[in-house]
Amino acid sequence: MLVLTTVGRFALGGFLIFASLGHFLSANEFLAQVPPWMPAPELVVLLSGVVELALGCAIIFSPKKWLPTIGWVTAAFFVVIFPGNLWQYFEGRDAFGLDSDAARLVRLIFQPLLIVWALWATGAFASWRRQVSTSAEQKRRS
């Protein structure tokens, strides 16, 4: 299982680094996901690219003890950007080859999977379960 989670962690980190490069190389594609109520859409695209790059590097290069925290932060990032994906779907905005409602809907389905992937591959789920188990054991003993 350790090998599988390690491969999953490196794949997720690589995915985030690769995606972050798109923010800088083809920002117009990412602008399609920024809702009109967001201020400074170009800055939003740039900053989210920086965050993706930092998270990808952290997932790959951080010490093991920090990985669960990084996993929770990464999952939170995926939650925060989800409204942009919803907006792209509801407004029918084309980007990243998503040129149909069906393609944009499939992308929406993958967002929760990214959240689960981040929590699993970084050990955040396992760490949380250990903490809950330890707390329950301590309560039972007292």
Secondary structure, 3 states (H helix, E strand, C coil): CHHHHHHHHHHHHHHHHHHHHHHHHCHHHHHCCCCCCCCCHHHHHHHHHHHHHHHHHHHHHCCHHHHHHHHHHHHHHHHHHHHHHHHHHHHCCCECCECCHHHHHHHHHHHHHHHHHHHHHCCHHHHHHHHHHHHHHHHHHC
